[in-house]
Every structure is written in C-alpha cells, then in structure tokens.
C-alpha cells in the first residue's frame, strides 16, 4: 500500500517555499521507501520577505494576520503545484519559524494549517515542534528520524541551510543538533555586496581570513555546549551578528565571507564523530563549492553530494514523511535528538 503526501518547507534563509510531492511505501521488513513525484520552489516576493523579517516586531494582531496570510500563500502555491495531477492524501507543512526559544518553552511557526486545509480541501498537518518543546525538548531538529529511516545508507546527514545541522547514529541512538550559522550569515554578508547569495562561494574565495574574527566566532559559548542543542534567529542576532557587524566596519566583505566560511567548516569538522565515514550533504550550501572544499580540507571522510532534487528538497521530503507518521499516529520526534522527556508524535491535524 502506498501513501502520497506533499511536504512544505520554508527555511530561515527566506528564499521561498519548497514543495515535494512524495509517494511512500513500506516493505514486509518494515523498511520505508519513497519516490518524489514532483518538486518545485516558489520564491517569496520581496514585499513578503520584508514582512517575514519584521514579524518579531509586529503587534499581536499583525502577527496573527501574517500567520493567516502565509497560510493563504502556501495554499495558493500548493494548488498551483498540484494542477490537474490528482490529489495527495495529506499536506505536511513546516511553516515559517518566527520565534524559537525552547529554554523558555516557546517555539512558533506561522502559516496557518486550518487555512491551508480549508483552501486546498486536503488534510493538513502543521505545528510539528510544539509538543516536543512542551516535553522540555529543543523542538529541533526534526528531520533526523527521516535521516535514519529514509537515508540510513549514510553514516551521517549534514544540512547546510540557514544553519548547519548534523544527524548520526551513536550507540544505537539517533543524535542530531544545530552546528553553526550557515547561509543566514553568508547571505547577510553577500547582501551588503548587492548579491542575494555568494554563488558557489566565488566571492569568499577572493578574500583572506581575518584571524581575530575567526577566533571570536569559534569562541562563542554555544560551541562548548553538549547536544541536544539548537539555534534560532534570535541567537544569531544577539550572539553572532554583532561580531559580523564589527568586522564589516573594519574589513572588506569578501574577507568577512571567507572567514565565516572557514568558521563553518571548522565547526562542522569538530561536530562529526569518529565513526562517521560517509556523510550526505544537502541544502543550499551544498552548491557552495568553496564551502564544500573547506569542509573536505578539515575532514577526511567521504562527502556525498547527490542529485539536485535531494539537495534542494530533502527537508520537504522528510516533512512529508513526518506528516505520514503523524497521520498514522507513529513517533515522528526523537527524544534522543531533542532532549525531550519522551519520544512524541508531533503535529496538528486539520481535516475537511
């Protein structure tokens, strides 16, 4: 028996909405298999990006309105994406993270699930993180159960998105955590140069490393913390951005870019355990050739970069899988990853 679901991902890099229409099946041994039937990315308008950037400063009413508006946008894009190709069994939407402060018991992802279900007529799952945070977990990362059950042929999975994060098995337990800022920081610097991002890391490659900046970044307290741990936009703005801004006032942006790329690669190499020999790399940062080369310079294992669809849509694929597990009332969030008191089955289900 097969089940079809659309995974919806909106990441911290604000580059748009990723959609992956997947077909899942399970063999007699219980092994999960998947096929991507179609995938697409719908960029946000510049006006909507500005709204998302301002969300933390909005009034309660404006914030609620933005939650509904993003739900409408997601539903519209899904309907366009589906076209005349039939109807999936469910939609699983990550939403867009605005606040993430698990120590305060707080995490919010906007993109109203009720609106998505109402506009599409398709059962919708969203709000995947809140149960885990209520169980004293980090609410992140959520993809490791998908890493284990869909991409278990690799010793580890590394995602290079707004933040870098890693997942691997250790003593028969899945371990995962955010490593460092990644595209969130690199894009911030590239924007100063009038670029949306540093294509293939070409600008960073022309810079020189600023030793004091690299030392300051590597000394951030977060890197001394043990997992489970996770990063959010608030942490970046409070802990990391002041360092960036200080050195951008004194040095060329390309030097700051190169320094930050080296910083990311060094932190990633420190995070990879000794038993990992093969590592799947996905996310937008996988296209940054300079960053990938820096990772290879710092780590001797096999860096595996596969097809573009997996690189671009792995998180959307896994959120579709998380939705499937939720609909089937199976565990989709691992306490070994998040630090919660127990495993859980996270997500709100909206049915029409």
N, C-alpha and C positions, 0 to 999 in steps of 0.2 A: 504494500500500500504506500502511495506517495502523497505528500502534502506540499502545497505551494504557498509561499509567503513572500511579501515584499519587505525588505529591510530598508530603513530610512535612517541616514546618518547626517548630522550637522555638527561639524567639528569646531574646535576653538580657533582654527585658522580663518574661519568666516568665508571660505571660498565657495560655499554653496551647499546644496542638498544632494547627497549621494543616494541613489536608488538601485537596489539589486533585487530582481525577481528570481527567486530560487525554488528549486524542487528538491525536497528531502525524502530520503528513504532509509530504512534500517534493515539490514540483512538478518539472517537467522541467528548469527552470533552476537547481534546487538550493535554491530558497527554502523555508524551513521555515514551516509554518502550524500553528496549534494551536486547539483548542476546549476549553473547560472543561466537562466533562460534569456535574460536581457539585463542591461545595466545602463545607467545614464547619470550625468551630473547636471543639475540646474543651478547656474550661478545666481547669487543674490544680486539685486540691483544695488547700486552704490548708496541709494537712499535707505534701503533696508539694512545694509551693513551698518550705516550710521546709527540707525535705531537700536540694533543689537548691541553696538558699542556703548550706547547711552543707557542701556537697560538698568544698570546698577544704580543709576542716579534718578530714575523715574519715580513719580508718585505711585502709590499703591494702585490707583485707578489706571494710570497709564501702563503700568506693568501688566495688569490683568488684561487690558486691551491688546497689548503686544502678544500675550500668550494666545489669545483668540486669533489675532491677525496672522501669526506664524502658523497656527493650525489651518487656517484658510489657505495660506500659501502652499503648505505641504500637500493638502488635499487636492488643490488645483494641479500641482505638478504631478501627483500620482495619477490623476485622471488622464492627463495628457500622456503620461508614460504608458499607461495601460492601453489606451486607444481602443482598438477593436480586437484585442488579443485574448479576450475572455476575462476571467475574474479569479484572483488568488483566494485562498482560504482565509487569509488574515494579512494585516499590516502590522509591522513591529517598528515603532518609531522611537529612536533615542531622544529626540527633541534637541533643544539647544541649551547647554548649561550656562546659567547666569550666575548663580551663587553656589559655591561648593566649599563648605566649612564643616567637615564631618566631626571635628572636635567639639563643635557647638551643636551637633545633631542636626545639621542643616545641609540640604542639597536641593536645588531646584533646576528642572529642565522645562523650558516653555515649549509650546507647540501643542495646543490643546487636543487631547486624544478624542474627546467627545465630538469635537468639531470635525476631525478627520473621519471618524466613523460615520457621522451624520451626512457629510458631503459625498463620501465615496460609497456608502452603503455596505462597507466591508468591516468585519470585526477588527478592532484596532487595539493593540497593546502599547502602552507607554508608561512613563514613570517607573523605570526599572530599578532605580537606585534607592528609593526612599525606605523600603523595608530593611535593606541591609544597614543603612545608616541608623535606623531606629533600633537595630540589633547591635549597635555600637561598632559597626564596621565602617570602613572608609567609603563604601558605596562605589568603589573604583579600585582597579579596573574590572570591568565586567566581561571582557572578551576572553579571558583565559580558559573558561570551560569550553568555548568554541575552539580555541587553540588546541586543547587536548583532544577533543572528540572529532574535529574536522581536519586538523593539521598536525596530527600526532606523529607524522613521519619525520618531523624536525625536532631536534633536541630543545630548541627554544624558538620563540617568535618575538621579533623586535618590531615595534611600530614607530615610525618617525612621522608623527603628526604635529599638532600644536605643541605637545610634549612628547618626549620619547618614553616608551614604556616597554617592559620585557616580561615574558612569562615562560616558565620552565618547570619541569618536574624535579623534585628533590625528596628523596626517601619516600617515594610513592605519594607525595602530596604536591598539588599544583601551587607554585609560588609566583607571584606577579606584583609589580609595583611600577609607579612612575619613576623614571630615572632623572630627567632634567628637562628644562625648556628646550624646544627644538624650533620648529617653524614659526612659532609665536615670536621668538626673539629674532630669528633670521629675517623674517618678513618685516618686522619693525624697522630693522636697520636698512633693508632694501628699499622700504617706502621713503626713507629720507633721501635716497638717490633717485626717487621718481619711478621706482620699479615695484611691481606687485610682489615679486619674489626674485631671488638670485638664481636665474636659470642655470641649472647644472653646477652651481657653485662657482661660476666663472669669475664673478666679482671678488669673492672671498679668496680665490686662488691668486689674485694680484696683490693681496695685502700682505702685511707682515704681522707676526704675533706680538702683542703688547704684553710683556711678561707680568707686569703688576696687575693688569686687568685679569689675566688668566688665573693668577694666584688668588685674587679676591673672589672670583667666581667659584673656584674649586674649594674655597674655604667656607662657602655658605653652609650653615648648620644642617640644612636638610640632608646633605650628602653623608652626614655622620649618623643619621637615624637608621635604625633597623626597619626592615619591612615587617608588617604591612604599612605602606605609606602612599600618599597620593598628592598630586599638585593641582592647583586651580589658578584661575586668572588672578584672584586676589593675591596669592602668594607671589606670582610673577611681578605684579605691580608694586608690591611692598618690598620684596627682598631682592629682586633681580633688576628691575627697571632702573632704580637709582644708580646702580653700578654702570649700566649701559649708558645712561644719560651723562654721567660724569665723564666717561672716556670719549663719548661722541663730541663733547665740547672741546676736547684737547687733541683728538686724533682723527685721522681720516676714517670715514665709514667703512671703507674696504679693509682697513686694519682691524677695526672692531668686528667685522664679519668673520675674518679669518680666525681671530682669537676665539670667537664664540663657537665656530665650527670645531676647532681643536678642543675646546672645553667639552662640547657634547661628546666627541669621540672618546676623550679620556674617561668621562663619567660612564659611558656605555661599556668600555672595556673593563672598568672596575666592577661593573654590575654583573658581568657574565660569569657564572660559576665554572669551576674547572672541568666538570663532567660534560659541558656543552661543547660539541664538536661541529654541529651543523645548526645554522640559525637562519630562519626565514625572515626577510626584511620587507616590510610593506609600508604604505603611507607615502605621502607626497615627498618626504625626504629621501625615499629610495631613488628618486630621479636626480638627486643632488650628487653628481659624480665625485665632486671634491670631498663631500662629507663621507661618502661610502669609502673612498680611498683612505681617508683619515682613520676610519674605523678599522679598515684592513691593516693599516700601519700599526695600530695599537693592539690588535687581536689576531692570533694565528689560526683561528678556526675557519670553517667554510661559510662564507657569507652567501646566502642563496637568494637571488632576486629572480623571480619567476615571470609569468606573463603580466602584461599591463593591467588586465582586469582584476587579478588577485591583488596587485599592488594598490590599485585605486579603490577597490570595493570590498576588501577583506572585512573591514569593520561593519559595513552594511550587510554583508553576507552573514556575519556572526550575529548581528542584531536580529536578522530574520530567524536564525536558529534559536536565539534566546526567546523570541516570541513563540516559536513552536513548542519549546519546553514549557513555557508558561501556560499556553493553551492546553497542553497535555498534563499540567499540574506536576511537572517534574522539576527537580532542583536546577536552577539556572545561575545561581550565585554561590561562590565557594568561600566559606569562612576562612580557609587556609590562605586565600588571596587577600581578602578584605580585612581580616581580623575581627569579624563579627562573632557573636557568641555561638551561632549555629549556621549551617547552610540554609538557604532560603529559595523560594520561588517568587521572584520579584516581578512586578508589573501590574498595572491596572488594565482590566479588560473592558472595552466598550463595545456592546453589541447592539445591532439594529434589529 
